[in-house]
Amino acid sequence: MWFWIFMLCIDLLTPLLMVGFGKYFFKHTSKDINEIFGYRTAMSMKNKDTWVFAHTYCGKLWYVGGLLLLPISLSVMLAVIGKTENTIGIVGAALCFAQLILLVGAIIPTERALRKNFDRNGNRR
């Protein structure tokens, strides 16, 4: 049972972080571009306008994605309660991998939105 609890905590961590950072990004976007924290790609760091746009857009994706992943992750882990440690480990690892794909996958629609709304110099279209 301890391993199931451990895997549940691990598998809820990514959706909770997505909700937390997503809300932070779209509610409290730093107006100053920095090299340490935030959604940092070449396009998002062109100017303050692209910086704020990227954080708002990606933040909303992460927030909604995290809210959707929370009940899904909980349901999947509840489905394996009482199973062998091997089964719990495989299901938990697969779930964690799928969550990370969604977390990192938010880069693709964010970059597309940036390119749709800004030219390559960072000027609004």
Beta strands, then each sheet from edge to edge (+ up, - down):
end
